[in-house]
Structure formats: structure tokens, C-alpha cells
């Protein structure tokens, strides 16, 4: 047996004599798994050589090291085996790295499976990995998503571009991008989603981006309900005093910035049966408030279904030359229930008067 200095250094020996005295039976003393020695010999006997044979060998201290061996059998003219010759490479560090990577991958896979949020990866905005929760959120199978553009989950090209622009701008500034958007499921259902994305390599986004997706549809609906209850009457669905104060504050601030004046008209409708007009509350942005879930279903339903916009009388905002519609409701359609209500409605007009805040106040 003959070995070079590198072999001695790998196994912790200072000389060949020390090596030969320490290992008297290679198969039983040097191989961590003795059966590997038999595999080594059988392969060479059958093929005459062996390549990249990986096994664990013991060094002088009895600690295992990973080795990769290439060897061939040397025989005499009659075919009798004389010895094996070849070379050995210490691959312990590589093996340890592979083990660490496998453990890391297993841990990540476990997180992907158990996480209560959607998790995935994209490269150039193409999906390369998604967890089970993403599939449950969207209704797509994993095979239907992998390799597809992230666009397939967005409602429109505009949403897709907006999300990309906003997130990547935040990533450039802060390393992570977050945005609320809406996805379209496989069955066409629209859901609200909170997206958070972080690149694998902050210096090279081409290596991919990892994202999380949280379905916030229920939360958004709850927020909408809370806003409705906070700013609208629970019986009629009409805007309440709090919403009026909020809109009035905004109008005053806007008037201050634009150096315009504000007028408030207060109509106290205590005898609704005697009136033929039911006003729809509106603000200076010309945004009309829908009267959802009204108590007076007869009255309000009639106002919605029987009158068309172009048939309604108009009030003109002289500042913007825009018109605000009023909904007409004949007295015979007003129920006894509605007549018993006390209804206060307020309308805010910007730039309608020029003399100050209180001018134009009526009751």
C-alpha cells in the first residue's frame, strides 16, 4: 500500500508507517459502513473500475469524513488482482452543505404547507412556486399556476401594472413592498388581498421575489359595515350627523385652501307626508350616496326604480356648472311608517354664496 502526503493529511497521519500500523483491516477499521467496502470491490470486479463512489471513512481520531473515490483494478497478465489504484477527494464540507440545504428546504416546505397565508415565488413576475393556501384562495391547482404570469390573478392589466409599480418602488426604497389589491379567482369571484413581497437578492431582482398573500375580503367587508354604521342611520341608511360633520370639515378645509366660501342649507323635514320631494343627500364632489338596506322599502324602492336620471328636476351648482339630481316620490307612495319618522337632511355646497359661512342657512 502506498499513499501520497495529501492522503495522510486528510486522515490525520504523519507518515505511511503510522497509517499502516493504525489500519490493519481497511474494510473493518476505515469504513464507517463496512458494507460499502464490499460494494466498492464488487463494482470494480464487475466493471474493472469505479467512479465517484461516495462513502464515509474514519480518520485517525475515529471521526467520519466523506470521501469520493475513483479507482481501477490492476491485474497481472493472468488476470490475478494485484491492487487497486486511484485517487480520493475529501467532500465532507460539500456533504455538510448539502445536508444543511436539505434541512432548510424541508423547513421551508413545512412552512409553506402549514402557513395560514398564501406564500409563493415569482421570477420576472412569473409564478415558480405557490403553497397550498394560494391554491385554496384562488381555486386554481398548483399545476395551473406554475409557469403562468402573475397577471392571471389580477382583475385587469391596470391592476397588474399598478401593483408591480407600487411594490417595486417600495422594494427599491425599503427592501420590501406591500400593497392592497384585488384578485379574481378561477370562478370569477373577486377577493381583496394584502400582498407583501421581498426579493431573494436585494441587488439582483432577476433571482426572484418571495411574496405572501393574505385574503382580507372579510376584513374589508367588516370595515365597510363599520363605516356604514358609523356614518349612516341604521334604519333608513341615510347619512347621519357624523358624516355630515366629516363632509363639512372637508369642505371647509377645501374652501380654505382654494379661498372660496361655504354655505350650509339645513332642511328640517318633520311632516314628510305633506311634501312631494324626497332629497337624496350629496356632497360637493358630486358623489351620490346609495341608500342601502332602507327601512322605508316602499318609498326608497319606488324612488330608485320608477324615476330615471334625465327625468328628474335639477339643482345647478353655479361654481362648476354641474347638476345634482333630486328623486321625486309622489305622496301616495309614502307609507305610514315613513311619515312617523323625523328626518334631517343636510346638503353642503361649495362656492354657492360669496358673503360668508352663515348666509344661505334655511330651516
C-alpha positions, -999 to 999 in steps of 0.1 A, spaced: 0 0 0 13 34 -9 -3 68 -4 7 104 -10 11 132 16 -24 146 8 -39 113 17 -20 113 50 -31 149 58 -68 141 51 -68 112 76 -45 129 102 -14 108 99 22 120 97 37 90 78 27 59 59 42 37 87 18 53 112 -11 47 88 -3 11 82 1 4 119 -33 21 126 -53 4 99 -46 -33 97 -80 -42 82 -93 -14 58 -128 -29 54 -135 -32 91 -114 -3 105 -115 25 79 -151 23 65 -178 37 87 -202 13 70 -182 -20 63 -208 -30 36 -196 0 15 -162 -17 11 -179 -48 -4 -199 -26 -28 -166 -9 -38 -149 -42 -45 -179 -58 -63 -183 -28 -87 -146 -29 -96 -146 -67 -101 -176 -64 -124 -166 -32 -144 -129 -30 -138 -132 5 -124 -154 27 -102 -161 65 -104 -174 90 -79 -180 63 -53 -191 82 -22 -187 68 13 -178 77 49 -143 68 61 -128 71 96 -97 93 102 -71 87 129 -92 102 156 -122 80 147 -142 108 132 -160 102 99 -152 121 68 -170 120 34 -148 108 5 -154 105 -32 -132 78 -48 -122 69 -84 -103 37 -88 -94 8 -110 -82 -27 -106 -46 -35 -116 -41 -72 -125 -12 -93 -138 -10 -110 -172 -31 -139 -159 -58 -117 -145 -50 -120 -109 -58 -89 -89 -26 -71 -77 -40 -39 -62 -64 -10 -66 -51 24 -77 -69 57 -79 -75 89 -60 -97 101 -32 -112 135 -26 -124 149 8 -160 161 2 -170 165 38 -177 202 35 -198 197 4 -218 170 21 -224 192 51 -236 220 29 -260 196 11 -274 184 44 -279 220 55 -297 228 22 -319 198 25 -328 207 61 -335 243 50 -357 231 21 -376 208 44 -382 236 68 -393 259 41 -416 233 27 -431 227 61 -437 265 65 -453 266 30 -476 237 39 -486 250 74 -487 287 69 -523 302 71 -514 327 44 -506 323 7 -468 321 0 -451 319 -33 -422 330 -55 -420 347 -88 -392 354 -113 -398 383 -137 -434 382 -124 -439 346 -135 -451 322 -108 -425 295 -100 -437 283 -66 -470 285 -46 -482 269 -14 -515 251 -9 -531 282 6 -526 302 -26 -545 274 -44 -573 275 -18 -575 312 -21 -577 313 -59 -594 280 -68 -565 271 -91 -545 239 -89 -507 243 -84 -501 230 -119 -524 257 -134 -504 285 -117 -468 274 -120 -452 289 -151 -480 315 -156 -478 352 -154 -489 368 -121 -513 387 -143 -537 358 -143 -547 366 -107 -554 403 -113 -587 417 -125 -571 439 -152 -539 450 -168 -542 483 -149 -543 465 -116 -514 443 -125 -493 473 -136 -503 494 -106 -493 466 -81 -460 460 -99 -451 497 -100 -460 504 -64 -444 472 -49 -411 475 -68 -409 512 -60 -412 503 -23 -387 475 -26 -362 499 -41 -366 523 -12 -372 499 18 -363 463 6 -400 452 10 -431 462 -9 -467 460 4 -500 468 -13 -537 461 -11 -552 448 -43 -580 426 -56 -576 392 -72 -600 373 -95 -605 337 -86 -609 309 -111 -647 311 -107 -647 348 -113 -652 358 -77 -633 390 -67 -614 389 -34 -594 416 -15 -558 407 -10 -529 422 10 -496 415 -8 -461 417 7 -430 410 -14 -393 408 -7 -366 399 -33 -344 369 -28 -314 391 -36 -318 429 -30 -291 436 -55 -304 413 -82 -342 411 -86 -338 387 -115 -332 359 -90 -368 362 -79 -392 376 -54 -409 359 -25 -444 371 -17 -471 365 9 -508 370 1 -535 374 28 -572 373 20 -587 404 36 -621 402 20 -639 396 52 -620 423 70 -628 448 42 -665 439 44 -664 444 82 -647 478 77 -674 487 52 -701 477 77 -685 496 105 -683 527 83 -719 523 73 -730 520 109 -708 549 119 -719 573 92 -755 562 83 -787 558 101 -793 521 108 -830 522 99 -831 543 68 -794 540 56 -793 578 52 -762 597 62 -761 608 98 -748 639 116 -713 624 120 -709 620 82 -723 655 77 -697 669 102 -670 650 84 -680 662 50 -685 697 63 -650 697 78 -635 686 45 -655 712 26 -643 739 50 -607 728 46 -610 727 8 -627 761 7 -598 775 29 -572 762 5 -590 775 -26 -601 808 -9 -637 801 -15 -667 804 8 -690 777 21 -728 777 26 -749 752 46 -786 747 40 -804 727 67 -839 713 59 -859 700 89 -885 677 74 -909 669 102 -940 663 81 -929 641 53 -964 633 42 -970 669 33 -940 670 9 -937 657 -26 -899 657 -27 -875 633 -11 -840 647 -13 -810 625 -19 -780 635 2 -750 645 -18 -717 663 -13 -696 688 -33 -677 661 -51 -709 651 -68 -707 617 -52 -742 603 -46 -748 582 -15 -766 550 -21 -793 543 4 -785 507 12 -809 485 32 -835 512 38 -863 509 64 -889 525 41 -886 499 14 -917 511 -4 -906 547 -5 -870 542 -14 -875 514 -38 -900 534 -57 -876 563 -59 -849 541 -73 -870 521 -98 -896 545 -111 -876 575 -119 -848 580 -145 -820 604 -141 -828 626 -171 -865 629 -159 -856 645 -126 -856 682 -117 -821 697 -114 -803 719 -89 -774 736 -105 -741 742 -88 -731 776 -103 -694 772 -94 -688 740 -115 -719 743 -137 -728 707 -127 -762 695 -118 -774 675 -88 -805 652 -92 -834 651 -68 -855 619 -65 -893 625 -67 -917 604 -48 -954 610 -50 -973 613 -16 -993 582 -23 -962 561 -22 -951 574 13 -961 548 39 -974 555 74 -941 542 88 -922 569 69 -944 597 80 -937 590 116 -900 595 112 -881 626 120 -857 632 91 -829 658 90 -810 661 57 -781 684 51 -765 695 18 -731 711 15 -725 735 -14 -690 750 -21 -688 784 -38 -726 788 -38 -726 821 -19 -699 848 -16 -708 866 16 -698 841 43 -705 808 60 -739 815 76 -756 832 46 -779 808 29 -788 790 61 -825 779 60 -846 758 83 
